[in-house]
Amino acid sequence: MKHHKAIRKFGRDHAGRIALLRSLALALISREHIKTTEARAKELRPFVEKLVSRGRKGDLASRRLIISRLGGVSGEDGAKKIISDIAPRYMGRAGGYTRVLKLPRRQGDASKMAIIEFV
């Protein structure tokens, strides 16, 4: 039974899910809005919002945590953009940095689609 197990698996193992979330988060951070499936957008939302909340602090420990969550060299670029560009916009906001807008279903496989963007 799946009681209290809210994480979506996306048909992947643990490492595959982490890689998917990292790539989606980096795309969202660099472009500031992306079009993806509704389930992926809903799973990405808390992941990115926690990073932005850490970026608001702006200290060295927060920078290192963001880099480790985003991973690799591109994680350093993402952390730099979060701390310098994105986080200062939300200093007066307690949370809710992203929004998920639902779109019509995809033509090929009828997947529910959505746009996730920064508010």
C-alpha positions, -999 to 999 in steps of 0.1 A, spaced: 0 0 0 11 36 -7 -1 52 25 19 85 33 43 79 4 37 111 -16 68 110 -38 62 104 -75 86 77 -89 82 85 -126 92 49 -135 128 56 -124 151 45 -97 164 69 -70 193 82 -90 172 87 -121 146 107 -101 173 129 -87 189 135 -121 154 144 -135 147 169 -107 182 184 -111 178 189 -148 143 203 -145 154 226 -117 184 239 -137 162 245 -167 137 264 -145 164 285 -129 181 294 -162 149 301 -182 126 311 -153 97 292 -169 94 257 -185 67 236 -200 66 200 -187 41 174 -175 18 184 -146 32 156 -124 68 167 -130 59 204 -123 41 195 -91 72 174 -79 96 202 -90 78 230 -71 89 221 -35 124 212 -47 130 246 -62 112 266 -35 134 251 -8 165 262 -29 152 297 -32 145 299 5 181 288 12 193 313 -14 176 342 5 201 336 33 230 340 9 257 327 33 284 302 23 266 272 38 235 279 18 255 284 -14 272 250 -8 239 233 -1 223 247 -33 253 235 -53 251 200 -39 214 198 -46 218 210 -82 251 190 -87 281 195 -108 295 226 -125 261 236 -138 250 236 -102 275 264 -94 260 285 -122 225 277 -109 234 286 -73 250 319 -85 218 328 -104 195 318 -74 215 339 -49 222 369 -71 191 372 -93 162 351 -81 163 352 -43 165 390 -39 132 393 -57 115 374 -29 130 389 2 96 403 13 78 370 5 73 341 30 70 314 3 52 305 -28 79 315 -53 66 294 -82 33 288 -99 20 259 -119 -3 268 -147 -22 239 -163 -23 235 -201 -44 213 -224 -34 177 -228 -5 168 -251 -15 157 -286 6 126 -288 -1 107 -256 -27 129 -239 -5 137 -209 -15 165 -187 8 195 -194 17 225 -173 40 255 -172 60 261 -140 73 296 -136 86 320 -109 59 344 -97 
